[in-house]
Amino acid sequence: MNALYSYTLSQWVLFFLFYCLCGWCIETTFVSTRRHHFVNRGFLRGPVIPLYGSGAIAILYVALPMQRYPVAVFFLGGLAATVLEYVTGALMESTLKVRYWDYTENKFNLNGYICLGTSIAWCCLSDILVYVIHRPIESVVLRISSGWTTVLAFVLTCLFVADLTISLRAAINLRQLLEQLHERSEWALEEARALQQRLELAGEQYRDAIADRVAESPRAAGLLRRIEAMENAAERLEQTETVRKLRTDLAVWKARRAAQRENLRLRMTWDQRQMLRDNPTARSRQYAEQWELLSGRDEDESEQ
């Protein structure tokens, strides 16, 4: 195997894109099998998952100089890929407000971005990559002339950047949609609280009226008349126009809120819907309720 720094930039690009494709094949096959239908896995539209390509490059970069020592390759490659996975996950969630993979339910995880199981898998993959997978791939790439390597890397990079730009735009628009839905939910919640307070205030006013009525009752009438007075006042409270209006307002508010949320959901573009379908395990901690609405999981749960 050639020394690490004998690779040109174009060759590194081809290695990166090839391992992106391998990662996409693995993820798509696994998720499609579990879902019983084809799922185009990944953040991008094309058959590439950059995390796998970046992970492979990180492993090769730190492990190839140590390829004489399998144990060093095992730990260094796993460490490099794990650090990359954590940084990528944290950066994507902080900017896009969505967590595209989540290990929170796995044992020995760190903030849900990485876990012990995947780190061990990265370590094992490091040895497999360096000693088994990369050797034939390297031999094929090195057989390509430098001119064709440059052209091929340039064309594929242009396609990759175009795909990345489109996917990032869709992800940013999805984040904005989540923010809009969250703002409207907060506004609707404040309106509901105000209506609830008005209803409670009306109830307190009528309870005071009940207390005054009972206080005015002749003592000679006894306990029975007091109870009857309270029951009559309570019945009038239920029939009062104020209470009925407030309840109508609450019903209208609920219907209006549902319509507003459904309208936001219908405004989703094809790219946004596709991104939700291609990342069925994605979550948004900051906008959890809104994410469940847009992804349709709240409806699925209500039907079960």
Buried (B, 14 or more C-beta within 10 A) or exposed (E): EEEBEEBBEBBBBBBBBBBBBBBBBEBBEEBBEEEEEEBBBBBBBBBBBBBBBBBBBBBBBBBBBBBEEBEBBBBBBBBBBBBBBBEBBBEBBEEBBBBBBBBEEEEEBEEBBBBBEBBEBBBEBBBEBBBEBBEEBBEEBEEBEEEEBBEBBEEBBEEBEEBBEBBBEBBEBBBEBBBBBBEBBEEBEEBBEEBEEBBEEBBEEBBEEBEEBBEEBEEEEEEEBBEEBBEEBEEEBEEBEBBEEBEEBBEEBEEEBEEBBEEBBEEBEEBBBBBBBBBEEBBBEBBEBBBBBBBEBEEEEEEE
